[in-house]
Amino acid sequence: MYARAKGKYLEWTTEEGLSQLEGWARDGLTDEQIAKNIGIRRSALYSWKKDHLDIMDALKKGKEVVDYQVENALLKKALGMTVVEQQFKVVHVDGDILSVERKKFAIAWEIEHPDATQKEINDAAIQNVPEYKKIPFGEYHKELAPDTNAAMFWLKNRRPDKYREQSLTKFQRAK
């Protein structure tokens, strides 16, 4: 199942390899999942990270992007925010317009798939050109109240000196 990791790291120190590692980290994959994608054990990936700074930096850089996004989302949730929600109306597409759009799609699809039968072409047009269309007709602003749990989590982690959990014994001793 796993390839021998010795020497395999070289393909992952190329520009393409490092970009792939960074992308996986940015997508939220764990080191274990990344190691599996590479075809090595997690312990081998840890050795690579220790021995090859470019690999460690690519993984770190990818994870930082997501970490900042999560931090920003948590902060917004803790403080409360305004979200804009779009309103749509679903309408049936006029028969003539639908026919023209499907014909246009069928012609393009037939060019890409020259061996396709007429039935396959028609089926593709029906599947890819819907009968209904979503039309935006307005938006509204929705206020989201601050989330107490998000605020507590943020404070306990950012200001542990002031907001950490204290056991009852320590609390009683402080009195």
C-alpha positions in Angstrom: 0.0 0.0 0.0 2.7 2.5 0.9 5.7 3.1 -1.3 9.2 3.3 0.3 9.7 6.9 1.2 13.5 6.9 0.7 14.3 9.2 -2.1 10.6 9.7 -3.0 10.7 13.1 -1.3 12.6 14.5 -4.3 9.5 14.7 -6.5 7.8 16.6 -3.7 10.6 19.3 -3.6 9.8 20.4 -7.1 7.8 23.5 -7.7 4.8 21.4 -8.7 5.2 19.0 -5.8 5.4 21.8 -3.3 2.3 23.5 -4.8 0.4 20.3 -4.5 1.4 19.9 -0.8 0.4 23.5 -0.1 -2.9 23.0 -1.9 -3.7 19.9 0.1 -2.9 21.8 3.4 -5.0 24.7 2.3 -7.9 22.4 1.5 -7.8 21.3 5.2 -6.2 17.9 4.8 -4.4 16.5 7.8 -0.8 15.4 7.7 -2.1 11.8 7.8 -4.3 12.4 4.7 -1.5 14.2 2.9 0.9 11.3 3.6 -1.7 8.9 2.3 -2.1 11.0 -0.9 1.6 10.8 -1.4 1.7 7.1 -0.7 3.8 7.2 2.4 3.3 6.7 6.1 2.6 9.7 8.4 5.9 9.2 10.2 7.8 9.5 6.9 6.1 12.8 6.2 7.1 14.0 9.7 10.7 13.1 8.8 10.5 14.9 5.5 9.2 18.0 7.3 12.1 17.8 9.7 14.8 17.2 7.0 13.4 19.4 4.2 12.4 22.9 5.1 10.8 23.5 1.7 8.3 20.7 2.4 7.6 22.0 5.9 7.2 25.6 4.6 4.8 24.5 1.9 2.6 22.7 4.4 2.8 25.5 6.9 1.9 28.1 4.3 -1.1 26.2 3.1 -2.4 25.7 6.6 -1.9 29.3 7.6 -4.3 30.5 4.9 -7.1 28.3 6.2 -6.3 29.1 9.8 -6.7 32.8 9.1 -10.0 32.2 7.3 -11.3 30.2 10.3 -10.0 32.8 12.8 -11.8 35.6 10.8 -15.0 33.6 10.6 -14.8 32.8 14.4 -14.2 36.4 15.2 -17.2 37.6 13.0 -19.4 35.0 14.7 -18.2 36.0 18.2 -18.9 39.7 17.5 -22.0 39.3 15.4 -22.4 40.4 11.8 -24.6 41.4 9.0 -25.1 39.0 6.2 -26.6 39.8 2.8 -29.0 37.2 1.5 -30.1 37.2 -2.1 -33.7 36.6 -3.0 -34.5 34.6 -6.1 -37.6 33.7 -8.1 -37.6 30.5 -10.1 -39.3 31.0 -13.5 -40.0 28.7 -16.4 -37.9 29.5 -19.5 -40.0 30.4 -22.5 -40.4 27.5 -24.9 -38.8 29.2 -27.9 -35.8 30.4 -25.8 -35.4 27.0 -24.3 -35.4 25.4 -27.7 -32.8 27.8 -29.1 -30.5 27.4 -26.0 -30.7 23.6 -26.2 -30.0 23.6 -30.0 -27.0 25.8 -29.4 -25.7 23.5 -26.6 -26.4 20.4 -28.8 -24.3 21.8 -31.7 -21.3 22.6 -29.3 -21.7 19.2 -27.6 -21.8 17.4 -31.0 -18.5 19.0 -32.0 -16.8 17.9 -28.8 -18.3 14.3 -29.1 -18.3 13.5 -32.9 -19.1 9.8 -32.2 -22.3 10.6 -30.2 -25.7 9.4 -31.4 -28.5 11.9 -31.9 -30.2 10.5 -28.7 -27.0 11.2 -26.7 -26.8 14.7 -28.1 -30.4 15.4 -27.3 -30.1 13.9 -23.8 -27.0 16.0 -23.1 -28.8 19.2 -24.2 -31.9 18.3 -22.0 -29.6 17.6 -19.0 -27.4 20.7 -19.3 -30.0 23.4 -20.3 -32.6 23.6 -17.6 -36.2 24.4 -18.1 -36.2 26.8 -15.1 -34.1 29.8 -14.4 -33.3 31.5 -11.1 -33.7 35.2 -11.3 -32.5 37.5 -8.5 -35.0 40.1 -7.5 -33.7 41.5 -4.3 -31.6 41.2 -1.3 -32.0 41.8 2.4 -29.6 42.4 5.2 -29.8 40.0 8.1 -28.3 40.8 11.5 -26.7 37.8 13.2 -26.4 38.3 17.0 -23.0 37.6 18.6 -22.5 34.0 19.4 -21.7 33.5 23.1 -19.9 30.1 22.6 -17.7 31.6 19.9 -16.8 34.5 22.1 -16.0 32.3 25.0 -13.9 30.0 22.9 -12.0 33.1 21.5 -11.4 34.6 24.9 -10.3 31.4 26.5 -7.7 30.8 23.8 -6.6 34.4 23.2 -6.7 35.6 26.8 -6.2 32.5 28.9 -4.7 34.6 31.7 -8.0 36.2 32.2 -10.6 33.7 30.9 -9.2 30.2 31.5 -11.3 27.6 33.3 -10.4 27.3 36.9 -11.1 24.2 39.0 -13.4 24.7 42.0 -10.5 24.0 44.4 -8.4 26.8 43.0 -11.4 29.1 43.0 -12.1 28.3 46.6 -8.4 28.9 47.6 -8.5 32.3 46.0 -11.4 33.4 48.3 
